[in-house]
């Protein structure tokens, strides 16, 4: 970050406002995660279905 401030100062941009930078980063991470969920939707649904099937089978063993 120090190098970035030095570059901004050399170019006369030392008063650049970076208050919203954290918000933009969070939004970009969410966009990437949503994209991954959309791309791997079928695989995720299959995995979740198998996990709940195993949980159901194991819970019936515990209850009996």
PyMOL Python script that loads the backbone (N, CA, C, O; Angstrom):
from pymol import cmd

cmd.read_pdbstr("""\
ATOM      1  N   UNK A   1       0.826  -1.191   0.000  1.00  0.00           N
ATOM      2  CA  UNK A   1       0.000   0.000   0.000  1.00  0.00           C
ATOM      3  C   UNK A   1       0.871   1.256   0.000  1.00  0.00           C
ATOM      4  O   UNK A   1       0.490   2.281  -0.567  1.00  0.00           O
ATOM      5  N   UNK A   2       2.047   1.175   0.640  1.00  0.00           N
ATOM      6  CA  UNK A   2       2.937   2.317   0.699  1.00  0.00           C
ATOM      7  C   UNK A   2       3.424   2.694  -0.697  1.00  0.00           C
ATOM      8  O   UNK A   2       3.523   3.879  -1.017  1.00  0.00           O
ATOM      9  N   UNK A   3       3.729   1.696  -1.532  1.00  0.00           N
ATOM     10  CA  UNK A   3       4.151   1.962  -2.905  1.00  0.00           C
ATOM     11  C   UNK A   3       3.046   2.647  -3.681  1.00  0.00           C
ATOM     12  O   UNK A   3       3.309   3.553  -4.471  1.00  0.00           O
ATOM     13  N   UNK A   4       1.828   2.227  -3.464  1.00  0.00           N
ATOM     14  CA  UNK A   4       0.688   2.817  -4.156  1.00  0.00           C
ATOM     15  C   UNK A   4       0.532   4.290  -3.773  1.00  0.00           C
ATOM     16  O   UNK A   4       0.262   5.130  -4.632  1.00  0.00           O
ATOM     17  N   UNK A   5       0.699   4.603  -2.495  1.00  0.00           N
ATOM     18  CA  UNK A   5       0.610   5.998  -2.048  1.00  0.00           C
ATOM     19  C   UNK A   5       1.717   6.838  -2.677  1.00  0.00           C
ATOM     20  O   UNK A   5       1.494   7.989  -3.053  1.00  0.00           O
ATOM     21  N   UNK A   6       2.921   6.254  -2.789  1.00  0.00           N
ATOM     22  CA  UNK A   6       4.027   6.971  -3.406  1.00  0.00           C
ATOM     23  C   UNK A   6       3.752   7.272  -4.880  1.00  0.00           C
ATOM     24  O   UNK A   6       4.047   8.366  -5.362  1.00  0.00           O
ATOM     25  N   UNK A   7       3.194   6.306  -5.582  1.00  0.00           N
ATOM     26  CA  UNK A   7       2.852   6.501  -6.999  1.00  0.00           C
ATOM     27  C   UNK A   7       1.792   7.588  -7.133  1.00  0.00           C
ATOM     28  O   UNK A   7       1.897   8.459  -7.996  1.00  0.00           O
ATOM     29  N   UNK A   8       0.765   7.537  -6.276  1.00  0.00           N
ATOM     30  CA  UNK A   8      -0.282   8.564  -6.324  1.00  0.00           C
ATOM     31  C   UNK A   8       0.295   9.954  -6.043  1.00  0.00           C
ATOM     32  O   UNK A   8      -0.092  10.937  -6.676  1.00  0.00           O
ATOM     33  N   UNK A   9       1.225  10.023  -5.086  1.00  0.00           N
ATOM     34  CA  UNK A   9       1.822  11.307  -4.739  1.00  0.00           C
ATOM     35  C   UNK A   9       2.642  11.845  -5.909  1.00  0.00           C
ATOM     36  O   UNK A   9       2.611  13.045  -6.182  1.00  0.00           O
ATOM     37  N   UNK A  10       3.372  10.979  -6.599  1.00  0.00           N
ATOM     38  CA  UNK A  10       4.178  11.408  -7.751  1.00  0.00           C
ATOM     39  C   UNK A  10       3.282  11.950  -8.862  1.00  0.00           C
ATOM     40  O   UNK A  10       3.670  12.876  -9.574  1.00  0.00           O
ATOM     41  N   UNK A  11       2.108  11.389  -9.010  1.00  0.00           N
ATOM     42  CA  UNK A  11       1.214  11.815 -10.083  1.00  0.00           C
ATOM     43  C   UNK A  11       0.233  12.901  -9.645  1.00  0.00           C
ATOM     44  O   UNK A  11      -0.615  13.326 -10.429  1.00  0.00           O
ATOM     45  N   UNK A  12       0.348  13.348  -8.397  1.00  0.00           N
ATOM     46  CA  UNK A  12      -0.527  14.406  -7.912  1.00  0.00           C
ATOM     47  C   UNK A  12      -1.899  13.905  -7.490  1.00  0.00           C
ATOM     48  O   UNK A  12      -2.857  14.676  -7.470  1.00  0.00           O
ATOM     49  N   UNK A  13      -2.006  12.639  -7.156  1.00  0.00           N
ATOM     50  CA  UNK A  13      -3.290  12.042  -6.776  1.00  0.00           C
ATOM     51  C   UNK A  13      -3.318  11.672  -5.297  1.00  0.00           C
ATOM     52  O   UNK A  13      -4.038  10.754  -4.905  1.00  0.00           O
ATOM     53  N   UNK A  14      -2.541  12.378  -4.467  1.00  0.00           N
ATOM     54  CA  UNK A  14      -2.428  11.970  -3.066  1.00  0.00           C
ATOM     55  C   UNK A  14      -3.725  12.128  -2.285  1.00  0.00           C
ATOM     56  O   UNK A  14      -3.867  11.542  -1.212  1.00  0.00           O
ATOM     57  N   UNK A  15      -4.670  12.902  -2.797  1.00  0.00           N
ATOM     58  CA  UNK A  15      -5.937  13.087  -2.091  1.00  0.00           C
ATOM     59  C   UNK A  15      -7.032  12.188  -2.646  1.00  0.00           C
ATOM     60  O   UNK A  15      -8.216  12.510  -2.547  1.00  0.00           O
ATOM     61  N   UNK A  16      -6.639  11.068  -3.227  1.00  0.00           N
ATOM     62  CA  UNK A  16      -7.603  10.124  -3.790  1.00  0.00           C
ATOM     63  C   UNK A  16      -8.411   9.481  -2.666  1.00  0.00           C
ATOM     64  O   UNK A  16      -7.845   9.074  -1.651  1.00  0.00           O
ATOM     65  N   UNK A  17      -9.708   9.390  -2.836  1.00  0.00           N
ATOM     66  CA  UNK A  17     -10.595   8.829  -1.820  1.00  0.00           C
ATOM     67  C   UNK A  17     -10.714   7.319  -2.030  1.00  0.00           C
ATOM     68  O   UNK A  17     -11.124   6.864  -3.098  1.00  0.00           O
ATOM     69  N   UNK A  18     -10.354   6.552  -1.007  1.00  0.00           N
ATOM     70  CA  UNK A  18     -10.451   5.093  -1.103  1.00  0.00           C
ATOM     71  C   UNK A  18     -11.345   4.515  -0.005  1.00  0.00           C
ATOM     72  O   UNK A  18     -11.139   3.379   0.423  1.00  0.00           O
ATOM     73  N   UNK A  19     -12.326   5.276   0.450  1.00  0.00           N
ATOM     74  CA  UNK A  19     -13.210   4.827   1.525  1.00  0.00           C
ATOM     75  C   UNK A  19     -14.108   3.682   1.089  1.00  0.00           C
ATOM     76  O   UNK A  19     -14.427   2.825   1.913  1.00  0.00           O
ATOM     77  N   UNK A  20     -14.528   3.628  -0.161  1.00  0.00           N
ATOM     78  CA  UNK A  20     -15.426   2.587  -0.639  1.00  0.00           C
ATOM     79  C   UNK A  20     -14.726   1.357  -1.149  1.00  0.00           C
ATOM     80  O   UNK A  20     -15.374   0.461  -1.690  1.00  0.00           O
ATOM     81  N   UNK A  21     -13.409   1.285  -0.991  1.00  0.00           N
ATOM     82  CA  UNK A  21     -12.641   0.178  -1.540  1.00  0.00           C
ATOM     83  C   UNK A  21     -13.054  -1.155  -0.927  1.00  0.00           C
ATOM     84  O   UNK A  21     -13.171  -2.145  -1.649  1.00  0.00           O
ATOM     85  N   UNK A  22     -13.277  -1.210   0.380  1.00  0.00           N
ATOM     86  CA  UNK A  22     -13.681  -2.462   1.036  1.00  0.00           C
ATOM     87  C   UNK A  22     -15.016  -2.959   0.533  1.00  0.00           C
ATOM     88  O   UNK A  22     -15.206  -4.164   0.370  1.00  0.00           O
ATOM     89  N   UNK A  23     -15.944  -2.055   0.284  1.00  0.00           N
ATOM     90  CA  UNK A  23     -17.262  -2.430  -0.217  1.00  0.00           C
ATOM     91  C   UNK A  23     -17.158  -3.047  -1.605  1.00  0.00           C
ATOM     92  O   UNK A  23     -17.808  -4.051  -1.897  1.00  0.00           O
ATOM     93  N   UNK A  24     -16.346  -2.447  -2.452  1.00  0.00           N
ATOM     94  CA  UNK A  24     -16.175  -2.967  -3.813  1.00  0.00           C
ATOM     95  C   UNK A  24     -15.569  -4.367  -3.770  1.00  0.00           C
ATOM     96  O   UNK A  24     -15.978  -5.243  -4.531  1.00  0.00           O
ATOM     97  N   UNK A  25     -14.602  -4.579  -2.890  1.00  0.00           N
ATOM     98  CA  UNK A  25     -13.976  -5.899  -2.781  1.00  0.00           C
ATOM     99  C   UNK A  25     -14.993  -6.953  -2.351  1.00  0.00           C
ATOM    100  O   UNK A  25     -15.013  -8.057  -2.897  1.00  0.00           O
ATOM    101  N   UNK A  26     -15.834  -6.619  -1.380  1.00  0.00           N
ATOM    102  CA  UNK A  26     -16.853  -7.561  -0.908  1.00  0.00           C
ATOM    103  C   UNK A  26     -17.833  -7.884  -2.028  1.00  0.00           C
ATOM    104  O   UNK A  26     -18.209  -9.042  -2.210  1.00  0.00           O
ATOM    105  N   UNK A  27     -18.245  -6.878  -2.774  1.00  0.00           N
ATOM    106  CA  UNK A  27     -19.191  -7.093  -3.880  1.00  0.00           C
ATOM    107  C   UNK A  27     -18.566  -7.986  -4.945  1.00  0.00           C
ATOM    108  O   UNK A  27     -19.236  -8.876  -5.470  1.00  0.00           O
ATOM    109  N   UNK A  28     -17.286  -7.764  -5.274  1.00  0.00           N
ATOM    110  CA  UNK A  28     -16.620  -8.601  -6.273  1.00  0.00           C
ATOM    111  C   UNK A  28     -16.501 -10.049  -5.801  1.00  0.00           C
ATOM    112  O   UNK A  28     -16.685 -10.973  -6.593  1.00  0.00           O
ATOM    113  N   UNK A  29     -16.199 -10.255  -4.531  1.00  0.00           N
ATOM    114  CA  UNK A  29     -16.117 -11.621  -3.994  1.00  0.00           C
ATOM    115  C   UNK A  29     -17.479 -12.295  -4.077  1.00  0.00           C
ATOM    116  O   UNK A  29     -17.563 -13.464  -4.454  1.00  0.00           O
ATOM    117  N   UNK A  30     -18.547 -11.583  -3.732  1.00  0.00           N
ATOM    118  CA  UNK A  30     -19.896 -12.150  -3.821  1.00  0.00           C
ATOM    119  C   UNK A  30     -20.257 -12.505  -5.255  1.00  0.00           C
ATOM    120  O   UNK A  30     -20.872 -13.544  -5.500  1.00  0.00           O
ATOM    121  N   UNK A  31     -19.884 -11.658  -6.200  1.00  0.00           N
ATOM    122  CA  UNK A  31     -20.177 -11.937  -7.609  1.00  0.00           C
ATOM    123  C   UNK A  31     -19.460 -13.204  -8.060  1.00  0.00           C
ATOM    124  O   UNK A  31     -20.041 -14.026  -8.769  1.00  0.00           O
ATOM    125  N   UNK A  32     -18.213 -13.366  -7.657  1.00  0.00           N
ATOM    126  CA  UNK A  32     -17.457 -14.569  -8.026  1.00  0.00           C
ATOM    127  C   UNK A  32     -18.086 -15.810  -7.393  1.00  0.00           C
ATOM    128  O   UNK A  32     -18.227 -16.836  -8.059  1.00  0.00           O
ATOM    129  N   UNK A  33     -18.466 -15.731  -6.112  1.00  0.00           N
ATOM    130  CA  UNK A  33     -19.082 -16.878  -5.443  1.00  0.00           C
ATOM    131  C   UNK A  33     -20.417 -17.253  -6.080  1.00  0.00           C
ATOM    132  O   UNK A  33     -20.705 -18.435  -6.264  1.00  0.00           O
ATOM    133  N   UNK A  34     -21.223 -16.262  -6.415  1.00  0.00           N
ATOM    134  CA  UNK A  34     -22.508 -16.546  -7.061  1.00  0.00           C
ATOM    135  C   UNK A  34     -22.276 -17.177  -8.429  1.00  0.00           C
ATOM    136  O   UNK A  34     -22.997 -18.094  -8.823  1.00  0.00           O
ATOM    137  N   UNK A  35     -21.273 -16.687  -9.154  1.00  0.00           N
ATOM    138  CA  UNK A  35     -20.936 -17.275 -10.447  1.00  0.00           C
ATOM    139  C   UNK A  35     -20.516 -18.730 -10.314  1.00  0.00           C
ATOM    140  O   UNK A  35     -20.916 -19.566 -11.124  1.00  0.00           O
ATOM    141  N   UNK A  36     -19.711 -19.040  -9.301  1.00  0.00           N
ATOM    142  CA  UNK A  36     -19.288 -20.429  -9.083  1.00  0.00           C
ATOM    143  C   UNK A  36     -20.471 -21.318  -8.733  1.00  0.00           C
ATOM    144  O   UNK A  36     -20.550 -22.457  -9.193  1.00  0.00           O
ATOM    145  N   UNK A  37     -21.386 -20.809  -7.929  1.00  0.00           N
ATOM    146  CA  UNK A  37     -22.579 -21.593  -7.585  1.00  0.00           C
ATOM    147  C   UNK A  37     -23.409 -21.870  -8.828  1.00  0.00           C
ATOM    148  O   UNK A  37     -23.917 -22.978  -9.000  1.00  0.00           O
ATOM    149  N   UNK A  38     -23.550 -20.880  -9.692  1.00  0.00           N
ATOM    150  CA  UNK A  38     -24.330 -21.072 -10.918  1.00  0.00           C
ATOM    151  C   UNK A  38     -23.647 -22.085 -11.833  1.00  0.00           C
ATOM    152  O   UNK A  38     -24.313 -22.937 -12.422  1.00  0.00           O
ATOM    153  N   UNK A  39     -22.323 -21.997 -11.954  1.00  0.00           N
ATOM    154  CA  UNK A  39     -21.586 -22.907 -12.837  1.00  0.00           C
ATOM    155  C   UNK A  39     -21.674 -24.343 -12.326  1.00  0.00           C
ATOM    156  O   UNK A  39     -21.906 -25.264 -13.109  1.00  0.00           O
ATOM    157  N   UNK A  40     -21.492 -24.541 -11.024  1.00  0.00           N
ATOM    158  CA  UNK A  40     -21.447 -25.892 -10.455  1.00  0.00           C
ATOM    159  C   UNK A  40     -22.751 -26.279  -9.769  1.00  0.00           C
ATOM    160  O   UNK A  40     -22.742 -27.080  -8.835  1.00  0.00           O
ATOM    161  N   UNK A  41     -23.865 -25.725 -10.217  1.00  0.00           N
ATOM    162  CA  UNK A  41     -25.169 -25.955  -9.591  1.00  0.00           C
ATOM    163  C   UNK A  41     -25.537 -27.439  -9.546  1.00  0.00           C
ATOM    164  O   UNK A  41     -25.947 -27.942  -8.499  1.00  0.00           O
ATOM    165  N   UNK A  42     -25.397 -28.136 -10.660  1.00  0.00           N
ATOM    166  CA  UNK A  42     -25.783 -29.552 -10.709  1.00  0.00           C
ATOM    167  C   UNK A  42     -24.923 -30.396  -9.774  1.00  0.00           C
ATOM    168  O   UNK A  42     -25.442 -31.251  -9.057  1.00  0.00           O
ATOM    169  N   UNK A  43     -23.616 -30.162  -9.779  1.00  0.00           N
ATOM    170  CA  UNK A  43     -22.737 -30.922  -8.903  1.00  0.00           C
ATOM    171  C   UNK A  43     -23.037 -30.641  -7.434  1.00  0.00           C
ATOM    172  O   UNK A  43     -23.001 -31.555  -6.611  1.00  0.00           O
ATOM    173  N   UNK A  44     -23.332 -29.384  -7.097  1.00  0.00           N
ATOM    174  CA  UNK A  44     -23.647 -29.044  -5.711  1.00  0.00           C
ATOM    175  C   UNK A  44     -24.954 -29.688  -5.259  1.00  0.00           C
ATOM    176  O   UNK A  44     -25.047 -30.188  -4.139  1.00  0.00           O
ATOM    177  N   UNK A  45     -25.961 -29.676  -6.128  1.00  0.00           N
ATOM    178  CA  UNK A  45     -27.234 -30.313  -5.774  1.00  0.00           C
ATOM    179  C   UNK A  45     -27.061 -31.814  -5.569  1.00  0.00           C
ATOM    180  O   UNK A  45     -27.645 -32.390  -4.651  1.00  0.00           O
ATOM    181  N   UNK A  46     -26.260 -32.446  -6.423  1.00  0.00           N
ATOM    182  CA  UNK A  46     -26.000 -33.876  -6.281  1.00  0.00           C
ATOM    183  C   UNK A  46     -25.281 -34.165  -4.961  1.00  0.00           C
ATOM    184  O   UNK A  46     -25.626 -35.115  -4.259  1.00  0.00           O
ATOM    185  N   UNK A  47     -24.295 -33.356  -4.632  1.00  0.00           N
ATOM    186  CA  UNK A  47     -23.555 -33.529  -3.387  1.00  0.00           C
ATOM    187  C   UNK A  47     -24.463 -33.356  -2.175  1.00  0.00           C
ATOM    188  O   UNK A  47     -24.401 -34.152  -1.238  1.00  0.00           O
ATOM    189  N   UNK A  48     -25.291 -32.339  -2.183  1.00  0.00           N
ATOM    190  CA  UNK A  48     -26.204 -32.089  -1.061  1.00  0.00           C
ATOM    191  C   UNK A  48     -27.214 -33.215  -0.921  1.00  0.00           C
ATOM    192  O   UNK A  48     -27.536 -33.626   0.194  1.00  0.00           O
ATOM    193  N   UNK A  49     -27.718 -33.720  -2.046  1.00  0.00           N
ATOM    194  CA  UNK A  49     -28.667 -34.826  -2.002  1.00  0.00           C
ATOM    195  C   UNK A  49     -28.026 -36.062  -1.381  1.00  0.00           C
ATOM    196  O   UNK A  49     -28.639 -36.735  -0.553  1.00  0.00           O
ATOM    197  N   UNK A  50     -26.779 -36.362  -1.786  1.00  0.00           N
ATOM    198  CA  UNK A  50     -26.086 -37.533  -1.216  1.00  0.00           C
ATOM    199  C   UNK A  50     -25.810 -37.342   0.275  1.00  0.00           C
ATOM    200  O   UNK A  50     -25.937 -38.288   1.052  1.00  0.00           O
ATOM    201  N   UNK A  51     -25.438 -36.139   0.678  1.00  0.00           N
ATOM    202  CA  UNK A  51     -25.157 -35.879   2.100  1.00  0.00           C
ATOM    203  C   UNK A  51     -26.419 -36.089   2.938  1.00  0.00           C
ATOM    204  O   UNK A  51     -26.366 -36.719   3.994  1.00  0.00           O
ATOM    205  N   UNK A  52     -27.560 -35.560   2.467  1.00  0.00           N
ATOM    206  CA  UNK A  52     -28.797 -35.728   3.230  1.00  0.00           C
ATOM    207  C   UNK A  52     -29.277 -37.174   3.222  1.00  0.00           C
ATOM    208  O   UNK A  52     -29.911 -37.613   4.181  1.00  0.00           O
ATOM    209  N   UNK A  53     -28.991 -37.920   2.165  1.00  0.00           N
ATOM    210  CA  UNK A  53     -29.346 -39.342   2.137  1.00  0.00           C
ATOM    211  C   UNK A  53     -28.553 -40.097   3.205  1.00  0.00           C
ATOM    212  O   UNK A  53     -29.102 -40.946   3.907  1.00  0.00           O
ATOM    213  N   UNK A  54     -27.275 -39.789   3.324  1.00  0.00           N
ATOM    214  CA  UNK A  54     -26.443 -40.440   4.343  1.00  0.00           C
ATOM    215  C   UNK A  54     -26.917 -40.036   5.740  1.00  0.00           C
ATOM    216  O   UNK A  54     -26.970 -40.874   6.640  1.00  0.00           O
ATOM    217  N   UNK A  55     -27.253 -38.788   5.924  1.00  0.00           N
ATOM    218  CA  UNK A  55     -27.739 -38.326   7.230  1.00  0.00           C
ATOM    219  C   UNK A  55     -29.047 -39.032   7.591  1.00  0.00           C
ATOM    220  O   UNK A  55     -29.238 -39.439   8.737  1.00  0.00           O
ATOM    221  N   UNK A  56     -29.941 -39.175   6.624  1.00  0.00           N
ATOM    222  CA  UNK A  56     -31.213 -39.853   6.884  1.00  0.00           C
ATOM    223  C   UNK A  56     -31.002 -41.315   7.240  1.00  0.00           C
ATOM    224  O   UNK A  56     -31.638 -41.837   8.155  1.00  0.00           O
ATOM    225  N   UNK A  57     -30.107 -41.974   6.513  1.00  0.00           N
ATOM    226  CA  UNK A  57     -29.839 -43.386   6.796  1.00  0.00           C
ATOM    227  C   UNK A  57     -29.211 -43.554   8.173  1.00  0.00           C
ATOM    228  O   UNK A  57     -29.585 -44.465   8.912  1.00  0.00           O
ATOM    229  N   UNK A  58     -28.275 -42.703   8.524  1.00  0.00           N
ATOM    230  CA  UNK A  58     -27.619 -42.794   9.817  1.00  0.00           C
ATOM    231  C   UNK A  58     -28.549 -42.416  10.960  1.00  0.00           C
ATOM    232  O   UNK A  58     -28.445 -42.978  12.050  1.00  0.00           O
ATOM    233  N   UNK A  59     -29.450 -41.479  10.732  1.00  0.00           N
ATOM    234  CA  UNK A  59     -30.365 -41.098  11.797  1.00  0.00           C
ATOM    235  C   UNK A  59     -31.365 -42.211  12.091  1.00  0.00           C
ATOM    236  O   UNK A  59     -31.784 -42.378  13.236  1.00  0.00           O
ATOM    237  N   UNK A  60     -31.748 -42.968  11.074  1.00  0.00           N
ATOM    238  CA  UNK A  60     -32.665 -44.093  11.325  1.00  0.00           C
ATOM    239  C   UNK A  60     -31.970 -45.188  12.131  1.00  0.00           C
ATOM    240  O   UNK A  60     -32.617 -45.876  12.921  1.00  0.00           O
ATOM    241  N   UNK A  61     -30.661 -45.356  11.940  1.00  0.00           N
ATOM    242  CA  UNK A  61     -29.906 -46.331  12.729  1.00  0.00           C
ATOM    243  C   UNK A  61     -29.838 -45.893  14.189  1.00  0.00           C
ATOM    244  O   UNK A  61     -29.941 -46.726  15.090  1.00  0.00           O
ATOM    245  N   UNK A  62     -29.672 -44.627  14.425  1.00  0.00           N
ATOM    246  CA  UNK A  62     -29.552 -44.109  15.790  1.00  0.00           C
ATOM    247  C   UNK A  62     -30.896 -44.193  16.507  1.00  0.00           C
ATOM    248  O   UNK A  62     -30.945 -44.496  17.699  1.00  0.00           O
ATOM    249  N   UNK A  63     -31.974 -43.928  15.796  1.00  0.00           N
ATOM    250  CA  UNK A  63     -33.302 -43.915  16.410  1.00  0.00           C
ATOM    251  C   UNK A  63     -33.797 -45.321  16.763  1.00  0.00           C
ATOM    252  O   UNK A  63     -34.617 -45.475  17.669  1.00  0.00           O
ATOM    253  N   UNK A  64     -33.321 -46.322  16.074  1.00  0.00           N
ATOM    254  CA  UNK A  64     -33.836 -47.676  16.345  1.00  0.00           C
ATOM    255  C   UNK A  64     -33.026 -48.402  17.381  1.00  0.00           C
ATOM    256  O   UNK A  64     -33.333 -49.546  17.715  1.00  0.00           O
TER     257      UNK A  64
END
""", "prot")
cmd.dss("prot")
cmd.show_as("cartoon", "prot")
cmd.util.cbc("prot")
cmd.orient("prot")
